């Protein structure tokens, strides 16, 4: 009887804490949303800062030309170079909504892909792609992994 009361109190406390956190997140936008659509997108590249320049970017980023700003600086802890880019022209806020992101219409998604491809070109000399098809038979687990992989292609995260 005593353990069930403790469990009940622990569950109630957990639910209350979760509700408070959820309400705060709705009322106070997260830092990435507050940074807005013009935030910098960055990768750390395994090379020295002197090996990169805004005029000699790899082809995926070079195609953007004057539409992007580029920042190149040493990565923290002497771990290579930080290459950061962002779009110069602010996009309409609707272009960065959750529905635009899920539909693949967020203009930053293409820039993220180009930045990852540039990193791959600079480090490996080619854009590395996952092997397809990973299996000869499409299983439910394989479908889930495929869905998550397609989602990660535009955002960089699962």
C-alpha angles and dihedrals in degrees: 000000000000093000091051090055091049090049091048092051092046091050093047091048091049093050092048092050091048091050092051091050092048092050092049092050091052093048097040114045115226121258094257092053091046090052087064134209093305096064120132120260111210142184132183113235125199098237139082121276090240090063092065132060133170089243094054104046121150116268098263090061096032089064089067091061112171093354091086137054116222130206122188122185140143113284117242115274095020090283099143129279131324112222112193128180137176137176114265097210114065111237124219111275090240089064089065099045122123091254091052090050093049091047091050093244098119107116090217092064092070090047090051090052091049091049092051091047090050090052091050092049093049095047104034104018092239140055105261116220128189116255113265130234094025091193136017093232124052107229127182090256091049091051090053092049090048091051092049092046092053090048091050091052093074100034104031092232136073 
